[in-house]
Amino acid sequence: MNTIYTAAPSQTLIENVNDFYRWLDGFINFEKRPHNKAFSLEVIGYYAALFSNPQTAYKTVHIAGSKGKGSVAAMLSALLAEAGYKTGLYTSPHVNDFRERITENGCFFSDSAYLEAFRTVRESVMPHIGKETEPQPSWFELVTLTAFVLFRQERLDWAVFETGMGGRLDATNIVQPEITVLTPIELEHCEYLGNTIPLIAAEKAGIIKAGVPVFCSRQQPSALEVFRERAAALNAPLFYLPDFIEAIEHRLTPQGREVTIRFSAAHPVGTLFKRPLHAILPLFTPVQAENAALAAAAFKYRFPDMPEALIESGLSKAWLPARFQLLSTKPLIVIDGAHTHNSIRTCADTFFSLLDNGSAKSDNAKPILVFACAADKDPADFAPIFYDKVCYLYLTVPGSFKKGNLEKTVGAFTQVFGNENSVVMEASEDFNAVLKKAFTQSIAENRPLLITGSFYLAAEAQHVYSAEGFQDRGTQD
């Protein structure tokens, strides 16, 4: 049996969130670096049983997918909260504060609530750590366990859980959901999930439970086939977004994505809606229009008597950090944790659309790009997206937490931008210095700035922006 605790167990009392975070840091963290530990639900099941299975104390929604699951989770959480339910939200990664992962509808619990849960988990788990006869938890399994415990402790009605990496063997997959949601599938985490769309879809489909309704985003045909087969085998009704949507109209505004969603009267889900939905989402990218339709449909199916106005209000309040987050509008400064080809392209298209439609015009139209990606990504897949779009290109690493490969990134961007003499390209592993320089230049020259490629880079950018006081120099309308 693998022992995966990598540091000597600390006897320090948990006095604050940082104490707990330092304790967690002794465990294998797949977000930080790959590891050959075999995934199994036996580990989370073992530790949840120590707490009498706290994940059964409230109703749950379970969400898996490659992209969009965090946004859909935030929307469903906001809808449940708007309906008057005390709702937990479990997402990853965090951007500025570890507690972002475990919240009440995106808002922090009290310090005392976190401390009580942190202490309870640590004190109960520590006697089992390092024993070869007992399963040893990973970082993510312990964080998931903490969410289970905290949500029960705070007597929540509902909790929305976003999977971490896969689905079938993800630590969240011991919940028994009322609703299952599947968002779009892309090639990701191939070393763990497989290197084809059907293989990855099969892992994500592992969250489908017998008889539990499944709401599915628009998918590649090979992924949809996997989902339909799995749902049929488990007698789980599957509702596919293109089947219950008649039309989605949306446009970009400085306030967010304005959407109108028309549901199909010929579909059993569509008939639940008395009229189209209209809302302005504080999430800017075009895909958020379909995310909103998916969340609204799942919610309305579970709560058919909830009025359309309540759904519109809930959607207008759903927000997550580092999902096309505007730090400033004059100049336009955006951070986005996009890290797949489709999400980075969507981020770039949205950013340049804001510039082109005049809502974020500056005297210097060609922007600055700060880019970094994790070492397991292929920067050659991303560099062409920005060709002929920027005039300053700063390349760096995602931060100290996530490993990057700057040499590979520089090579990929040089291959694309090498002949473009109008572009100034600089590279440095000192991500803090790169971010400070980019913010300073953007504000001094009133030049738009986009920072993307990794959630970890977005987190570092948010920290630098606040710590260095740049928010006092730019303008957030």
NORPEHU-V999048 format. One record per pair of residues at least 12 apart in sequence whose C-alpha atoms are under 6 Angstrom apart, sorted by the first residue. I is the first residue (numbers start at 1). J is the second residue. D is the distance in Angstrom with one decimal. If there is no record, write none. Layout:
i;j;d
I;J;D
I;J;D
This chain:
i;j;d
3;136;6.0
4;28;5.9
5;26;5.9
5;27;4.7
6;26;5.2
6;27;5.8
7;26;4.9
24;139;5.9
27;138;5.5
27;139;5.1
28;138;5.1
28;139;5.6
29;139;5.1
32;402;5.3
40;169;5.6
41;169;5.7
43;135;5.7
44;171;5.9
54;148;5.5
54;149;5.6
54;152;5.9
55;148;5.1
55;175;6.0
57;152;5.9
58;157;5.2
58;158;5.3
59;158;4.7
60;158;5.5
60;159;4.8
60;160;5.6
60;177;4.7
60;178;5.9
61;160;4.7
61;177;5.1
61;178;5.9
61;179;5.0
61;180;6.0
62;161;5.0
62;177;6.0
62;180;5.0
63;162;4.9
63;180;6.0
63;181;4.7
63;182;5.9
64;163;5.4
64;182;5.2
64;204;5.9
65;182;5.5
65;183;4.5
65;184;5.6
65;185;5.6
66;184;5.9
66;185;4.8
66;186;5.6
67;184;5.8
69;183;5.9
72;291;5.7
72;295;6.0
74;318;5.6
75;315;5.8
75;318;5.0
76;295;5.6
77;105;5.5
78;314;5.2
78;318;5.6
79;314;4.6
82;314;5.5
85;157;5.8
86;156;5.0
86;157;5.2
87;104;5.6
87;105;5.7
87;156;5.8
87;158;4.7
87;159;5.2
88;103;5.7
88;104;4.4
88;105;5.6
88;159;4.2
89;102;6.0
89;103;5.3
89;104;5.9
89;105;5.4
89;159;5.7
89;160;5.0
90;102;4.9
90;161;4.9
91;162;5.3
95;459;4.4
96;459;5.8
102;147;5.9
117;150;5.4
141;171;5.6
166;203;5.9
166;204;5.6
167;203;5.5
167;204;4.4
167;206;5.4
167;207;5.5
168;203;5.1
168;206;3.8
168;207;5.6
179;213;5.6
180;214;4.7
181;214;5.6
181;215;4.8
181;216;5.8
182;216;4.7
183;217;4.9
184;217;5.8
184;219;5.5
198;222;5.8
198;223;5.4
201;223;5.3
205;227;5.9
210;234;4.6
210;235;5.9
210;236;5.6
211;235;5.2
211;236;4.1
212;236;5.1
213;236;5.4
213;237;4.9
213;238;6.0
214;238;4.6
215;239;4.9
216;240;4.9
217;241;5.4
244;263;5.9
244;264;5.2
244;267;5.5
244;270;5.4
245;263;4.5
245;264;5.2
246;262;5.4
246;263;5.0
246;264;4.7
247;262;5.2
248;260;5.8
248;261;4.6
256;281;5.4
256;282;4.7
256;283;5.8
256;284;4.9
257;280;5.5
257;281;5.1
257;284;4.9
258;279;5.9
258;280;4.2
259;278;5.7
259;279;5.5
260;277;5.5
260;278;4.5
261;276;5.4
261;277;5.1
262;276;4.6
279;312;5.4
280;316;5.7
281;316;4.9
285;350;5.9
322;335;5.8
322;336;4.8
322;337;5.4
323;336;5.0
324;336;4.5
328;474;5.6
328;475;5.1
328;476;4.5
329;475;5.8
329;476;5.3
330;474;6.0
330;475;5.2
331;446;5.0
331;447;5.9
331;448;5.4
332;448;4.8
333;448;5.8
333;449;4.8
333;450;6.0
334;450;5.0
335;451;4.8
335;452;5.9
335;458;5.7
336;452;5.0
337;452;5.8
337;454;4.7
337;455;3.8
337;458;5.7
338;453;5.4
338;454;5.9
339;453;4.9
339;454;5.2
364;447;5.3
366;390;5.3
366;391;5.8
367;390;5.0
367;447;5.8
367;448;4.6
367;449;5.5
368;390;5.8
368;392;4.7
368;449;4.7
369;393;5.0
369;449;5.9
369;450;5.0
369;451;6.0
370;394;4.7
370;395;5.9
370;451;4.7
371;395;5.1
371;452;5.4
371;453;5.6
372;395;6.0
372;396;5.2
372;397;4.9
372;398;5.2
372;453;5.2
373;398;5.8
373;453;5.0
373;454;5.4
374;403;5.9
374;404;4.5
375;403;5.8
375;404;4.2
375;405;4.9
379;409;5.4
379;412;5.9
380;412;4.8
383;413;5.3
391;423;4.5
392;423;5.6
392;424;4.8
393;425;4.6
394;425;5.9
394;426;5.0
394;427;5.7
395;427;4.6
396;427;5.7
396;428;5.2
396;429;5.2
396;431;5.7
397;429;5.6
398;456;5.4
398;457;4.4
399;457;5.9
